[in-house]
Amino acid sequence: MSADVDVVIVGGGLAGVACAKRLSGKPGVRVQLLDRAGFQQFQPLLYQVATAELTSKDVQFDLERLFRGSPNVTVRKVDVTAVDPDAMTVTLAGGETLTADHLVLAAGAQPNFFNTPGAPEHAFPLYSVEDALQVRGRVLTIFEDVANNPSLIDEGALNFVIVGGGPTGVETAGALAELVHDVMPGVHRDVPCAQAQITLVDGGQILLSAFSHESGEYAAKQLKRRGVTLRLGTRVKQVDAGSVTLSDDTVIKTRLVVWGGGEKAAAVADACGLTCGRGGRIDVQPDLSVPGHPRVHAIGDVANIPSGDDPALPQLGSVAQQSGRWVADNILAQTRGEAPQSFRYRDKGIMAMIGTKSAVAEIGPHRHEIHGRFAFAAWLGVHLELLSDMGAKLHSYVTWAEEFYVRPHHRSAKLLDPARIDAPQINWDEEG
């Protein structure tokens, strides 16, 4: 290479970090990694933060610390306001413009409320650490308020609604059920926790539709054992401050609706003028470049990544991580004058945690199906591998092992103290 190559990566999630890690230490390559929060969050475990199983520090990792040994990688905590793929520029809040030789879009996803009235205002999404802390704060505040005023139960205070029967909804429902029924009775002895009702709503006829029918049935059985009511074949019609209305006109009084009903690409996808497809995600070519822009790449949840006959791989952590590494290798190949290669995804399978020591997993491209504790072990192993880019594998392993095997129903006072969480007070007089 006759001159340094400037690579700008928009987004510090699994995909963006994997790309930057791969380019770290490469001579002649300068990388700027841009992220609004300045830390990487491990999204697969956000539901555990929301249900007080882990702290936010267990699932977020400072990007500057992560790359402090990489002199060719500069981390910048900034807001990106515009992306121009034709000019190969990125504009930051404040007006600064960066010019790139290679532009990598890895901005991730945001919740998709599917135009459901009231959902953006009153439902709680679960796509960031901040979201998870808001959910946890709401749960703890509800129990604190009920302890002080038991009559709030009649206003639906102990009714919790989870929207979405995919992994996020199933995992959240299972963890919330264990928190409410197994942990809270020992914390708030005067609260009739047995009256708490957790309802999972999904428009499909079976849970975990991306899995086998048997896995969906297993998940349903496990959730029912934990006291979760399933409303399948039903959609959310409207969300209000104190209630949720279903498509069959059932009204459930509630002060917590957790939205796991789908996601769409981050706003940058729509703002950069590129062709977007399913889920508002950027369509890419087999080598993960954007059509007509060979040096603009989209990876992870912001992209529709094709694989074989499948026009778009699912939004999984392993897809994000592998696509980030692949693009980095293609950038290095292009700097050597070589042609970029088509992405080849190594399918590790799909899995979901249902509760303590209970999970479903379909491993590998042939989807070998396992349930229960063996599936939990597979879930743990895959997630620890995803953490390898974060330098946090050992710490996370010790934390999870302790939580799930040594003391599965223990929660520290710090995790269960609503005063430690900046959660707004609930206006119980506000009508649904």
C-alpha positions in Angstrom: 0.0 0.0 0.0 1.4 3.4 -1.0 -0.7 5.3 1.6 -2.7 4.7 4.7 -6.2 3.4 4.3 -8.9 5.1 6.4 -11.7 2.9 7.6 -14.7 4.5 9.4 -17.0 2.1 11.3 -20.4 3.4 12.4 -21.5 1.4 15.4 -19.7 -0.3 18.3 -21.8 -3.5 18.7 -20.8 -7.1 18.0 -20.4 -6.4 14.2 -18.5 -3.2 14.5 -16.2 -4.4 17.2 -15.4 -7.6 15.4 -14.5 -5.6 12.3 -12.3 -3.2 14.3 -10.6 -6.1 16.2 -9.7 -7.8 12.9 -8.2 -4.6 11.6 -6.4 -3.8 14.8 -2.6 -3.8 14.4 -2.7 -4.0 10.6 0.0 -1.8 9.1 -1.2 1.0 6.8 -4.8 0.8 8.2 -6.3 3.6 10.3 -9.6 2.9 11.9 -12.1 5.2 13.5 -14.8 3.4 15.5 -17.8 5.7 16.1 -20.4 4.9 18.8 -23.0 7.1 20.5 -22.7 5.4 23.9 -19.0 4.7 23.9 -19.4 1.1 25.1 -20.4 -2.2 23.6 -23.5 -3.8 25.0 -24.0 -7.6 24.9 -27.6 -7.6 23.7 -28.4 -11.3 24.2 -28.2 -10.8 28.0 -30.2 -7.6 28.3 -33.2 -9.5 29.6 -31.0 -10.7 32.6 -30.2 -7.1 33.5 -34.0 -6.3 33.2 -34.9 -9.1 35.6 -32.1 -8.3 38.1 -29.9 -11.4 37.3 -27.0 -9.4 36.2 -25.8 -5.8 36.6 -25.4 -3.5 33.6 -21.6 -3.7 34.1 -21.8 -7.4 33.3 -23.1 -6.7 29.8 -21.4 -3.5 28.8 -17.8 -3.0 27.9 -15.9 0.3 27.5 -14.7 0.6 23.9 -11.7 2.8 24.7 -10.5 0.3 27.2 -11.1 -2.6 24.8 -8.9 -0.9 22.1 -6.3 0.7 24.4 -3.7 -1.7 23.0 -4.5 -0.9 19.4 -2.8 2.3 18.3 -4.3 2.2 14.8 -7.9 2.1 16.2 -9.4 5.4 17.5 -12.7 5.1 19.5 -14.9 8.2 19.4 -18.0 8.7 21.5 -20.1 10.7 19.0 -23.5 11.0 17.4 -23.6 10.3 13.6 -26.1 12.7 11.9 -25.5 11.9 8.3 -23.8 9.3 6.0 -23.1 10.1 2.3 -22.1 6.8 0.6 -21.3 8.7 -2.7 -18.9 11.1 -1.1 -17.7 8.4 1.4 -18.3 10.8 4.3 -19.8 10.7 7.8 -21.1 13.8 9.4 -21.0 14.1 13.2 -23.1 16.1 15.6 -21.5 19.5 15.7 -20.8 19.5 12.0 -17.4 17.6 11.7 -17.1 15.5 8.6 -15.0 12.4 8.3 -13.9 11.0 4.9 -13.2 7.3 4.5 -11.6 5.0 2.0 -13.8 2.2 3.4 -17.1 2.9 5.2 -18.6 0.2 7.4 -22.2 0.6 8.6 -22.7 -1.5 11.8 -25.3 0.7 13.6 -27.5 -2.2 14.7 -31.2 -2.2 15.3 -34.0 -0.5 17.1 -37.5 -1.7 18.2 -40.2 -2.0 15.6 -43.6 -1.2 17.0 -45.4 -1.9 13.7 -47.5 1.3 14.1 -49.2 -0.1 17.2 -51.0 2.9 18.8 -49.5 3.9 22.1 -46.6 1.4 22.0 -43.8 3.9 21.4 -45.0 6.0 24.3 -46.0 3.3 26.9 -44.3 0.0 26.1 -40.8 -0.8 27.3 -38.5 -2.1 24.6 -35.5 -4.2 25.4 -32.7 -3.3 22.9 -30.2 -1.4 25.0 -28.7 -1.3 28.5 -30.8 1.8 29.2 -33.9 -0.1 28.2 -33.0 -3.0 30.5 -32.5 -0.7 33.4 -35.8 1.0 32.8 -37.6 -2.3 32.8 -35.9 -3.4 36.0 -36.6 -0.1 37.6 -40.3 -0.3 36.7 -40.6 -3.9 38.1 -38.9 -3.0 41.4 -40.9 0.3 41.7 -44.2 -1.6 41.2 -43.4 -4.0 44.0 -42.3 -1.2 46.3 -45.5 0.7 45.5 -47.7 -2.4 46.1 -45.9 -3.1 49.4 -46.9 0.4 50.5 -50.4 0.3 49.0 -51.8 -3.2 48.4 -55.0 -1.8 46.8 -52.9 -1.1 43.6 -53.2 -4.8 42.8 -56.8 -4.0 41.7 -55.4 -1.5 39.2 -53.3 -4.3 37.6 -50.1 -3.5 39.4 -49.0 -7.1 39.4 -50.0 -7.8 35.8 -47.0 -8.0 33.5 -47.4 -8.3 29.7 -44.6 -9.5 27.3 -45.1 -8.9 23.6 -43.4 -11.3 21.2 -42.9 -15.0 21.2 -39.4 -15.0 19.8 -36.2 -15.5 21.9 -36.4 -12.0 23.5 -40.0 -12.5 24.6 -39.6 -16.1 25.8 -36.3 -15.4 27.7 -37.8 -12.3 29.3 -41.0 -14.1 30.3 -39.1 -17.0 31.9 -36.7 -14.8 33.8 -39.5 -12.4 34.9 -41.6 -15.3 36.2 -38.7 -16.6 38.3 -38.0 -13.1 39.7 -41.7 -12.5 40.5 -42.6 -15.9 41.9 -39.3 -17.2 43.4 -37.3 -14.1 44.4 -39.8 -11.4 45.3 -41.7 -13.4 48.0 -38.5 -13.3 50.1 -38.0 -9.6 49.5 -41.5 -8.2 49.9 -43.1 -10.6 52.4 -46.3 -8.6 52.6 -46.9 -8.5 48.9 -49.1 -11.4 47.6 -46.7 -12.4 44.8 -48.8 -15.4 44.0 -51.4 -13.0 42.5 -48.9 -11.7 40.0 -49.8 -12.6 36.4 -47.3 -12.7 33.5 -48.9 -12.9 30.0 -47.0 -13.4 26.8 -48.8 -12.3 23.7 -47.8 -13.3 20.1 -49.6 -13.3 16.8 -48.3 -16.8 15.9 -49.7 -20.1 16.9 -46.4 -21.3 18.4 -43.5 -19.9 20.3 -40.0 -19.5 18.8 -41.2 -19.7 15.2 -37.7 -19.9 13.9 -37.2 -23.1 15.8 -38.8 -26.5 15.3 -42.3 -27.2 16.4 -41.0 -29.4 19.2 -38.8 -26.6 20.5 -41.7 -24.3 20.5 -43.8 -26.8 22.4 -41.1 -27.3 25.0 -40.7 -23.6 25.5 -44.5 -23.3 26.0 -44.5 -26.1 28.5 -41.6 -24.6 30.5 -43.2 -21.1 30.6 -46.6 -22.5 31.7 -44.8 -24.4 34.5 -43.4 -21.1 35.6 -46.9 -19.6 35.7 -46.8 -17.7 32.4 -50.1 -17.3 30.6 -49.8 -17.6 26.8 -52.0 -15.7 24.5 -51.0 -17.1 21.1 -52.7 -16.2 17.8 -53.4 -12.8 19.4 -51.9 -9.4 18.6 -51.6 -6.2 20.6 -54.1 -3.7 19.3 -53.2 -0.7 21.6 -51.0 0.1 24.5 -52.1 2.8 27.1 -50.6 4.1 30.3 -52.5 1.6 32.4 -53.6 -1.2 30.1 -53.0 -3.1 26.9 -55.8 -4.0 24.4 -55.5 -7.2 22.4 -56.8 -7.9 19.0 -59.8 -9.9 20.4 -60.6 -6.7 22.5 -59.4 -8.2 25.7 -58.2 -5.5 28.0 -55.4 -6.3 30.5 -54.7 -3.7 33.2 -51.0 -3.4 33.5 -48.2 -0.9 34.2 -45.5 -2.9 32.4 -45.6 -3.9 28.8 -42.2 -5.3 27.7 -41.9 -5.1 23.9 -40.0 -7.9 22.2 -42.2 -7.9 19.2 -39.7 -7.2 16.5 -36.9 -5.0 15.4 -35.9 -2.9 12.4 -32.6 -1.3 11.3 -31.2 1.7 13.1 -32.2 5.1 11.8 -28.9 5.5 9.9 -30.1 2.9 7.4 -33.0 5.0 6.2 -30.9 8.2 6.3 -28.1 7.3 4.0 -30.1 6.9 0.8 -29.2 3.2 0.2 -31.6 0.5 -0.9 -33.4 -1.0 2.1 -35.4 -4.2 2.2 -37.0 -6.3 4.9 -37.0 -4.7 8.3 -35.7 -1.4 6.8 -32.3 -3.0 6.6 -29.7 -2.2 4.0 -29.5 -4.8 1.2 -26.0 -6.0 0.5 -24.2 -8.1 -2.0 -22.7 -11.5 -1.2 -19.4 -9.9 -0.3 -21.3 -7.6 2.2 -20.7 -4.4 0.1 -23.6 -2.2 -0.9 -24.7 -2.4 -4.6 -23.0 0.4 -6.5 -20.6 1.2 -3.7 -17.8 -1.4 -3.5 -16.1 0.3 -0.5 -19.3 0.8 1.5 -20.2 -2.2 3.6 -23.2 -3.0 5.9 -23.0 -5.7 8.5 -24.8 -7.1 11.5 -28.4 -6.1 12.3 -28.4 -3.1 10.1 -28.0 -5.3 7.0 -30.0 -8.0 5.0 -27.1 -10.5 4.6 -27.8 -13.1 2.0 -26.6 -16.7 2.4 -27.2 -19.4 -0.2 -30.9 -19.5 -1.0 -31.8 -17.4 2.0 -32.1 -13.7 1.0 -31.4 -12.6 4.6 -29.8 -14.3 7.6 -31.5 -13.8 11.0 -30.4 -11.1 13.3 -28.1 -13.2 15.5 -25.0 -12.3 17.4 -23.0 -14.9 15.6 -24.1 -13.4 12.2 -23.0 -10.0 13.3 -19.6 -11.1 14.6 -18.8 -13.2 11.6 -19.9 -10.5 9.2 -17.7 -8.0 10.9 -14.6 -10.2 10.6 -15.4 -11.0 7.0 -15.7 -7.4 6.0 -12.4 -6.6 7.7 -10.7 -9.4 5.7 -12.3 -8.1 2.5 -11.0 -4.6 3.2 -7.5 -5.9 3.7 -7.8 -7.9 0.5 -8.9 -4.9 -1.5 -6.0 -2.9 -0.1 -3.7 -5.6 -1.6 -5.5 -5.3 -5.0 -7.4 -8.6 -4.5 -11.1 -9.2 -5.1 -13.4 -9.4 -2.1 -14.9 -12.8 -1.3 -18.5 -13.7 -0.8 -19.5 -14.1 2.8 -19.8 -17.7 4.1 -21.6 -18.0 7.4 -20.7 -20.8 9.8 -24.0 -21.7 11.3 -23.8 -22.4 15.0 -27.5 -22.9 15.4 -30.1 -21.0 17.4 -31.0 -21.1 21.0 -33.0 -19.5 23.7 -33.0 -19.6 27.5 -36.4 -20.2 29.2 -35.3 -20.2 32.8 -32.8 -21.5 35.3 -31.1 -24.5 33.7 -33.7 -24.7 31.0 -33.2 -23.9 27.4 -33.7 -25.0 23.8 -31.0 -25.2 21.3 -30.8 -26.3 17.7 -27.1 -26.7 16.9 -25.3 -26.5 13.6 -26.6 -26.2 10.0 -28.6 -29.4 10.4 -30.3 -28.2 13.5 -29.5 -31.0 16.0 -32.1 -30.4 18.6 -31.5 -30.4 22.4 -33.5 -29.3 25.4 -33.0 -28.7 29.1 -29.6 -28.6 30.8 -27.6 -29.7 27.8 -29.2 -26.9 25.8 -28.3 -24.5 28.6 -24.7 -25.6 28.5 -24.7 -25.0 24.7 -26.3 -21.6 25.2 -23.7 -20.6 27.8 -20.8 -21.8 25.5 -22.0 -19.9 22.4 -22.5 -16.7 24.4 -19.1 -16.9 26.0 -17.6 -17.3 22.6 -19.4 -14.2 21.4 -17.8 -12.4 24.3 -14.3 -13.2 23.2 -14.0 -9.9 21.3 -14.8 -8.1 24.5 -12.0 -9.5 26.7 -14.6 -10.4 29.3 -15.0 -14.2 28.9 -13.7 -15.3 32.3 -15.5 -12.7 34.3 -18.8 -13.4 32.6 -18.4 -17.2 33.0 -17.9 -16.9 36.7 -20.8 -14.5 37.1 -23.3 -16.7 35.1 -22.1 -19.9 36.7 -22.7 -18.5 40.2 -26.1 -17.1 39.3 -27.4 -20.2 37.5 -25.8 -23.1 39.4 -24.8 -21.9 42.8 -27.5 -19.5 43.8 -30.1 -19.3 41.0 -32.8 -17.5 43.0 -30.4 -15.1 44.8 -30.4 -11.4 44.0 -28.1 -8.9 45.7 -29.6 -6.0 47.6 -28.0 -3.7 45.1 -29.9 -5.3 42.2 -33.2 -5.3 44.0 -33.1 -1.7 45.4 -35.3 0.6 43.3 -33.6 3.6 44.9 -30.4 2.7 43.0 -32.2 2.9 39.7 -33.2 6.1 38.0 -36.8 4.9 37.3 -39.6 7.5 37.1 -42.4 7.3 39.6 -45.6 5.7 38.4 -48.7 7.9 38.2 -51.3 5.4 39.4 -54.1 7.9 38.8 -53.3 7.9 35.0 -56.0 6.0 33.2 -55.4 3.2 30.7 
